[in-house]
């Protein structure tokens, strides 16, 4: 996986976290759950960056992990109605 692909994933993760926080502001009943999800997406973004930088010294390519992540992101974006071009 290239550096730009990693940054794109991080951008998407943080956008989803932002959507969760925005939804929490308008859905008080689901607030705790949505804020928990936002935190999980932020942690995923940090983990993605850490994994990328840790793998710089590793002989195993990260590209083998791209397909499952892309499928999961597409499912989440469809759920929240996020657009990839914003």
VEXKOL-780288 format. One line per 2 residues: their letters; for each residue x, z, y of C-alpha. Coordinates in nm, 2 decimals, always signed. Example, Ala and Ser with C-alpha at 12.3 -4.5 7.8 and 13.67 -1.06 7.14 Angstrom:
2
AS> +1.23 +0.78 -0.45  +1.37 +0.71 -0.11
***
This chain:
86
XX> +0.00 +0.00 +0.00  +0.14 -0.09 +0.34
XX> +0.18 +0.14 +0.63  -0.10 -0.04 +0.82
XX> -0.33 +0.00 +0.52  -0.25 +0.37 +0.52
XX> -0.33 +0.40 +0.89  -0.65 +0.21 +0.84
XX> -0.76 +0.45 +0.57  -0.67 +0.74 +0.79
XX> -0.87 +0.59 +1.08  -1.17 +0.54 +0.85
XX> -1.14 +0.90 +0.71  -1.14 +1.04 +1.06
XX> -1.43 +0.82 +1.17  -1.63 +0.95 +0.88
XX> -1.53 +1.31 +0.97  -1.65 +1.24 +1.33
XX> -1.98 +1.11 +1.20  -2.03 +1.42 +1.00
XX> -1.96 +1.64 +1.30  -2.20 +1.43 +1.52
XX> -2.47 +1.46 +1.25  -2.41 +1.84 +1.23
XX> -2.49 +1.86 +1.61  -2.84 +1.71 +1.55
XX> -2.92 +1.86 +1.21  -2.90 +2.23 +1.23
XX> -3.03 +2.29 +0.88  -2.75 +2.08 +0.73
XX> -2.48 +2.19 +0.98  -2.26 +2.39 +0.75
XX> -2.26 +2.12 +0.48  -2.18 +1.85 +0.73
XX> -1.90 +2.05 +0.89  -1.76 +2.12 +0.55
XX> -1.77 +1.75 +0.47  -1.60 +1.67 +0.80
XX> -1.32 +1.91 +0.72  -1.28 +1.75 +0.37
XX> -1.25 +1.41 +0.53  -0.99 +1.54 +0.78
XX> -0.79 +1.69 +0.49  -0.81 +1.37 +0.30
XX> -0.66 +1.19 +0.61  -0.38 +1.44 +0.62
XX> -0.33 +1.41 +0.25  -0.31 +1.03 +0.27
XX> -0.04 +1.05 +0.53  +0.15 +1.31 +0.34
XX> +0.13 +1.11 +0.02  +0.25 +0.80 +0.19
XX> +0.55 +0.97 +0.34  +0.63 +1.15 +0.02
XX> +0.62 +0.82 -0.17  +0.87 +0.66 +0.06
XX> +1.14 +0.81 -0.16  +0.95 +0.74 -0.49
XX> +0.99 +0.43 -0.70  +0.61 +0.42 -0.79
XX> +0.41 +0.19 -0.56  +0.10 +0.33 -0.39
XX> -0.08 -0.01 -0.42  -0.21 +0.10 -0.76
XX> -0.43 +0.36 -0.59  -0.59 +0.13 -0.33
XX> -0.89 +0.00 -0.52  -1.06 +0.33 -0.60
XX> -1.01 +0.45 -0.24  -1.15 +0.12 -0.10
XX> -1.46 +0.15 -0.33  -1.52 +0.51 -0.22
XX> -1.48 +0.43 +0.15  -1.73 +0.14 +0.12
XX> -1.98 +0.37 -0.04  -1.94 +0.63 +0.23
XX> -1.96 +0.38 +0.51  -2.28 +0.23 +0.36
XX> -2.42 +0.58 +0.34  -2.34 +0.67 +0.71
XX> -2.39 +0.31 +0.84  -2.03 +0.31 +0.98
XX> -1.89 -0.03 +1.07  -1.53 -0.11 +0.99
XX> -1.48 -0.30 +1.31  -1.52 -0.03 +1.58
***
